[in-house]
Amino acid sequence: MTDRESLRTRLKIASARLDAINALLLDPNTRVIDDLLDVVARHGTPEEINARAVEARKLPNLLARLAEAKSPYLADVEWLISQRDAGAFVSMADYWGMVLGDQADAMVFRDDFAVTLEISAAQYFPWLIAEARQAIANRELMPGRFIRVRKMQEQERDRGDILAFAAAMQVMGASYVETLDTKGADGSNVHLGGPATITGYFGGIGQPNDHVLRWIDEYLYYYTTYGVRQVLNINPGTVLAGYLLHKLGVDNEFKISVFMGNDNPYAALWTLIGAKLFSRDDGACPLIGFNWSNSVNNETIEITAQFRRDLGFEDVVRFEHHITETFKSIVIQPYNRRDELVELAGHVPNISAKHEGGDPEVEQTREHPSDILEYFRDQAEIEAAGDMPHLLRNYLDKHNALNATARALTEHGLSFIAAPKLHHR
């Protein structure tokens, strides 16, 4: 036996260790589990919780609630439905023809390596409609995945925004992620404030003290009230709680945020080991998106893809990778990973190309470049400052960057997923 293989055998986890973990989880005196079970019980059994979420998510029910609330967004959702049904959005066949010309007929695209086109952050429902109008006019693609980080309670108060966005995602066949209000940046983390307390962020945004339980409670409210299934996850405690909630039978899903700082294969291995430990008997787990740190390279993603496959998660856990970032307050610019994505997309499946900013050469020309700190501003303050048109311009720049990525993938014979019910028809 080689030295490497001899060493490898020492890594085996003895069944007694797993027995000890099970004993802890099943002990009726384990408070950390009891407290979680109490939160879930307040919302009903897992079966009751799932049934309420399914009803809340049904498109007719969402539309009926918009009508009942006399929401001005109902007409926009109905417009989106009419444009979809009329075939107003460019089809994939037509898109390929636009980009490749006569070569399109001979090109073979490998759908098993299709890259999901993702945009962030889709803060306001009217932005989605503006994006759709531009896509129709310019024969562009709508994203297949949307990330939102707008305050949940603000969405609820905004004339049915949360309902309209959920409805639009079903109309488009797109997936989307919401960001719960319960997090360290809500004032609960004593280390966090403005620039004067920047070192408080070095440990992550955080979910201090009882925030894990409050996060679960908030999730179950939006899950059962609006059918919101996928949410952002930023803390190891809420990641574990999400695993446990799913193991109990709730059909929750989450994506791990870039703010978790997963920047190497060993961090990813630890996360996926946890997902495997608490996966259901059918292999399902709630972790459906894994957002890498902006610092990772292709080799890190390739190494992680190997054990993601070996753990049975290749079709479950999407690698979400920032192709562009906001121009201000998060990364050193210029930041554009499009060329690296093209190198990766032909052999690593289930990747999401996330566009959080416009292309840097465009952003630097804007009077008001995109800024990650905008995500923390209240709608009322943005409107009072007259900045909403600037933020919409920033969002449409992200849309344009996403379409540049789609073109680059197409030119290299690589497949992608745009809004399925709009384009993949």
C-alpha positions in Angstrom: 0.0 0.0 0.0 1.4 3.4 -1.0 2.0 6.0 1.7 -0.9 8.1 0.3 -3.4 5.1 0.5 -2.2 4.2 4.0 -2.9 7.7 5.1 -6.2 7.8 3.4 -7.5 4.9 5.4 -7.2 7.0 8.6 -9.9 9.3 7.3 -12.7 6.8 7.6 -15.4 7.9 10.0 -16.3 5.2 12.4 -19.9 4.2 12.7 -19.7 5.0 16.4 -19.1 8.7 15.5 -22.3 8.7 13.5 -24.1 7.0 16.3 -23.1 9.7 18.6 -24.5 12.4 16.3 -27.8 10.5 16.0 -28.0 10.1 19.8 -27.6 13.9 20.1 -30.2 14.6 17.5 -32.7 12.2 19.0 -32.2 13.0 22.7 -35.4 14.7 24.0 -33.2 16.8 26.3 -31.2 18.4 23.4 -32.4 22.0 23.6 -30.9 23.1 20.3 -33.1 20.6 18.5 -36.1 21.1 20.8 -36.2 24.9 20.1 -36.2 24.3 16.4 -39.0 21.7 16.7 -41.1 24.2 18.7 -40.8 26.8 15.9 -41.9 24.4 13.3 -44.8 23.1 15.4 -46.2 26.6 15.6 -46.8 26.5 11.9 -48.3 23.0 11.8 -47.0 19.6 10.7 -44.6 19.5 7.8 -47.3 18.0 5.6 -49.7 20.9 6.6 -47.0 23.5 6.0 -46.2 22.1 2.5 -49.8 21.9 1.5 -50.4 25.6 2.4 -47.3 26.6 0.5 -48.5 24.7 -2.6 -51.8 26.5 -2.5 -50.2 29.9 -1.9 -47.9 29.3 -4.9 -50.6 28.4 -7.5 -50.8 31.0 -10.2 -54.6 31.4 -10.2 -54.4 32.1 -6.4 -51.7 34.7 -6.8 -53.6 36.4 -9.5 -56.8 36.4 -7.4 -55.0 37.9 -4.5 -53.6 40.7 -6.8 -57.1 41.4 -8.0 -58.5 41.4 -4.4 -55.8 43.9 -3.4 -56.5 46.0 -6.5 -52.9 45.9 -7.3 -51.7 47.9 -10.3 -49.3 45.1 -11.0 -52.0 42.7 -12.0 -52.3 44.3 -15.4 -48.5 43.9 -15.9 -48.6 40.2 -15.1 -51.5 39.7 -17.5 -49.6 41.6 -20.1 -46.6 39.3 -19.6 -48.9 36.3 -20.0 -50.3 37.7 -23.2 -46.9 38.4 -24.6 -45.7 34.9 -23.7 -48.7 33.3 -25.3 -48.4 35.4 -28.5 -44.7 34.3 -28.9 -43.5 37.8 -28.6 -40.2 36.8 -27.0 -37.4 35.5 -29.3 -37.3 31.7 -29.5 -34.0 29.9 -29.1 -34.0 28.8 -32.7 -34.4 32.4 -33.8 -31.8 33.6 -31.3 -29.2 31.1 -32.5 -29.9 32.2 -36.1 -29.4 35.9 -35.1 -26.0 35.1 -33.4 -24.6 32.4 -35.7 -26.3 32.9 -39.0 -26.1 30.0 -41.4 -23.8 28.1 -38.9 -26.8 27.7 -36.5 -28.2 24.8 -38.4 -25.0 22.8 -38.1 -24.3 23.6 -34.4 -25.0 21.0 -31.8 -25.6 22.4 -28.3 -25.0 20.1 -25.3 -28.0 20.8 -23.0 -26.5 18.6 -20.3 -24.0 21.4 -19.7 -26.5 24.3 -20.0 -25.5 27.4 -18.0 -28.4 29.1 -16.2 -28.5 32.8 -17.0 -28.9 34.6 -13.6 -29.5 38.2 -12.6 -29.2 40.0 -9.3 -30.8 41.9 -7.7 -34.3 42.2 -9.2 -35.5 44.5 -6.5 -38.8 45.9 -7.8 -41.4 44.2 -9.9 -41.7 47.1 -12.4 -38.0 46.6 -13.3 -39.0 43.1 -14.5 -41.6 44.5 -16.8 -39.2 47.2 -18.1 -36.7 44.4 -18.8 -39.3 42.3 -20.6 -40.3 45.2 -22.8 -36.7 45.8 -23.8 -36.2 42.0 -24.4 -39.1 42.0 -26.8 -38.1 45.2 -28.6 -34.4 44.1 -29.0 -34.9 40.3 -29.4 -33.0 39.7 -26.2 -33.2 36.9 -23.6 -34.8 37.1 -20.2 -32.9 35.4 -17.3 -33.7 31.9 -16.2 -33.0 32.8 -12.6 -33.6 35.9 -10.5 -32.2 36.9 -7.1 -33.9 39.4 -4.9 -32.5 41.1 -1.8 -35.2 43.7 -1.1 -36.7 43.8 2.4 -39.5 41.3 2.6 -41.8 43.5 4.7 -41.3 46.4 2.2 -42.3 44.1 -0.6 -45.5 43.1 1.2 -46.5 46.8 1.7 -45.7 47.7 -2.0 -49.1 47.2 -3.7 -48.6 43.4 -4.2 -45.0 43.4 -5.4 -44.2 40.1 -3.7 -47.3 38.5 -5.2 -46.7 39.9 -8.7 -43.1 38.8 -8.8 -44.0 35.3 -7.7 -46.7 35.1 -10.4 -44.3 36.5 -13.1 -41.7 33.8 -12.2 -44.3 31.1 -12.9 -45.4 32.8 -16.1 -41.8 32.8 -17.3 -40.9 29.3 -15.9 -37.9 31.0 -14.0 -36.6 30.2 -10.6 -36.1 33.0 -8.0 -34.6 33.5 -4.6 -35.8 35.9 -1.8 -33.7 37.3 1.0 -35.3 37.2 4.5 -35.2 40.2 6.8 -33.8 38.3 9.7 -30.0 38.7 9.5 -27.2 40.5 11.3 -27.5 43.6 9.2 -31.0 44.2 10.7 -29.4 45.8 13.8 -29.1 42.6 15.8 -25.4 42.2 15.4 -23.7 44.7 17.7 -20.6 44.7 15.6 -22.2 46.0 12.4 -22.9 49.6 11.5 -21.5 51.9 8.8 -17.9 52.2 7.6 -16.7 52.9 11.2 -17.5 49.3 12.1 -16.3 47.7 9.0 -14.2 45.1 10.8 -17.4 43.7 12.3 -18.1 42.3 8.9 -14.9 40.2 8.8 -16.8 37.4 10.6 -19.6 37.6 8.1 -23.0 39.4 8.3 -24.1 36.8 10.9 -27.2 35.4 12.5 -26.5 36.1 16.1 -28.0 34.4 19.1 -31.7 33.4 18.5 -31.7 34.6 14.9 -31.5 31.1 13.5 -34.9 30.3 15.1 -36.3 33.7 14.0 -35.0 33.0 10.4 -36.8 29.6 10.3 -40.0 31.3 11.7 -39.8 34.0 9.1 -39.1 31.5 6.3 -42.1 29.4 7.3 -44.3 32.5 7.2 -43.3 33.5 3.7 -43.4 29.9 2.5 -46.9 29.3 3.6 -48.3 32.8 2.9 -46.7 33.4 -0.6 -45.3 30.1 -1.6 -41.7 31.5 -1.4 -39.6 28.4 -1.6 -36.0 29.5 -2.2 -34.2 32.0 0.1 -30.7 33.2 0.5 -28.6 31.7 3.3 -25.7 33.5 4.8 -24.7 31.7 8.0 -23.5 28.2 9.0 -26.2 28.1 11.7 -29.1 28.8 9.3 -27.5 26.4 6.7 -27.7 23.6 9.3 -31.2 24.7 10.3 -32.2 24.6 6.7 -30.9 21.0 6.4 -32.8 20.0 9.5 -36.0 21.6 8.4 -35.9 19.7 5.2 -35.0 16.5 7.0 -38.2 17.0 9.0 -40.2 17.0 5.8 -40.6 20.6 4.9 -39.9 21.1 1.2 -37.7 24.2 1.8 -34.8 25.2 -0.5 -32.0 27.7 -0.2 -28.9 29.0 -1.9 -25.8 29.9 0.0 -24.7 33.5 -0.5 -21.4 34.9 -1.8 -21.2 36.5 1.7 -20.5 33.1 3.2 -17.1 33.4 1.6 -16.7 29.9 0.2 -13.5 30.3 -1.7 -11.8 26.9 -1.7 -12.7 23.2 -2.3 -12.4 22.3 1.4 -15.0 24.8 2.4 -17.3 23.4 -0.3 -16.5 19.8 0.9 -17.6 20.7 4.4 -20.8 22.2 3.2 -21.7 19.3 0.9 -20.8 16.7 3.6 -23.4 18.4 5.8 -25.9 18.3 2.9 -25.2 14.6 2.5 -25.6 13.8 6.2 -29.0 15.3 6.3 -30.3 14.5 2.9 -33.5 12.5 2.6 -33.6 8.8 1.6 -34.3 9.8 -2.0 -31.1 11.9 -2.1 -33.0 15.2 -2.0 -31.5 18.1 0.0 -32.5 21.8 0.4 -29.2 23.2 -0.8 -30.0 24.0 -4.5 -27.5 26.9 -5.0 -23.9 27.4 -3.9 -22.6 30.9 -4.6 -18.9 30.9 -4.8 -16.7 33.7 -3.4 -15.6 36.1 -6.1 -12.0 35.0 -5.6 -12.3 31.4 -6.8 -10.7 30.2 -10.0 -11.8 27.5 -12.4 -9.6 24.9 -10.8 -11.4 25.2 -7.5 -14.8 24.8 -9.3 -13.5 21.8 -11.2 -12.2 20.1 -8.1 -15.4 20.7 -6.2 -17.5 19.4 -9.2 -15.8 16.0 -8.8 -17.0 15.4 -5.2 -20.3 17.1 -5.9 -20.9 14.4 -8.5 -19.6 11.6 -6.2 -22.0 12.7 -3.4 -24.9 12.5 -5.8 -25.5 16.3 -6.0 -24.5 17.1 -9.5 -28.1 17.7 -10.6 -29.2 19.1 -7.2 -26.6 21.8 -6.2 -26.1 24.5 -8.8 -22.7 26.3 -8.7 -23.6 30.0 -8.8 -20.7 32.1 -10.0 -20.5 35.9 -10.4 -19.6 36.9 -13.9 -20.0 40.6 -13.2 -20.3 42.5 -9.9 -21.7 45.9 -8.9 -19.2 48.5 -9.9 -18.8 49.9 -6.4 -18.4 48.7 -2.8 -17.7 45.0 -3.3 -14.8 44.0 -5.6 -11.8 45.6 -7.3 -12.7 46.7 -10.8 -12.6 45.8 -13.6 -14.3 42.5 -12.7 -15.5 40.3 -15.6 -15.3 36.4 -15.5 -17.0 35.7 -18.8 -14.0 34.3 -20.5 -13.4 31.9 -17.6 -17.0 30.8 -17.7 -16.7 29.9 -21.4 -13.7 27.8 -20.5 -15.6 26.0 -17.7 -19.0 25.6 -19.2 -18.1 22.9 -21.7 -17.2 20.3 -19.0 -18.7 21.3 -15.6 -22.5 21.0 -15.5 -25.1 22.8 -13.5 -23.5 26.3 -13.4 -25.3 29.5 -13.0 -23.8 32.7 -14.5 -24.7 35.4 -12.1 -24.8 39.0 -13.3 -24.7 41.4 -10.4 -23.4 44.4 -12.4 -23.0 45.7 -15.9 -19.9 45.1 -17.9 -17.2 47.4 -16.3 -16.5 49.3 -19.5 -20.2 50.3 -19.5 -20.5 50.9 -15.7 -17.6 53.4 -15.7 -19.4 55.7 -18.1 -22.6 55.9 -16.0 -23.5 59.0 -13.9 -24.6 56.6 -11.2 -22.7 53.2 -11.4 -24.2 50.2 -9.6 -23.4 49.9 -6.0 -23.9 46.9 -3.7 -24.8 49.4 -0.9 -28.0 50.3 -2.8 -29.5 47.0 -1.6 -29.7 48.3 1.9 -31.6 51.5 1.0 -35.4 51.8 1.6 -37.6 52.4 -1.4 -39.0 55.7 0.2 -35.4 57.0 0.6 -34.5 56.0 -3.0 -37.5 57.8 -4.4 -37.1 60.9 -2.3 -33.5 61.2 -3.6 -34.7 60.8 -7.2 -32.5 57.7 -7.7 -35.0 55.1 -8.9 -34.3 55.9 -12.6 -30.5 55.4 -11.9 -31.1 52.1 -10.2 -33.3 50.9 -13.1 -30.5 51.8 -15.5 -28.1 49.8 -13.4 -30.5 46.8 -13.5 -30.8 47.0 -17.3 -27.1 47.2 -17.6 -27.0 43.8 -15.7 -29.5 42.5 -18.2 -27.3 43.6 -21.1 -24.3 41.9 -19.5 -26.3 38.7 -19.1 -27.1 38.9 -22.8 -23.5 39.4 -23.7 -22.7 36.2 -21.8 -25.5 34.4 -23.7 -23.9 35.5 -27.0 -20.4 34.5 -25.9 -21.7 31.0 -24.9 -23.6 30.7 -28.2 -20.6 31.7 -30.3 -18.6 28.8 -28.6 -21.4 26.3 -29.1 -22.3 26.2 -25.5 -25.9 25.9 -24.2 -27.7 28.0 -21.6 -31.1 28.3 -19.8 -33.0 31.6 -20.3 -36.6 32.0 -19.1 -37.9 28.6 -20.2 -41.5 29.5 -21.0 -40.5 32.5 -22.9 -37.7 31.3 -25.1 -37.3 27.5 -24.9 -40.6 26.8 -26.6 
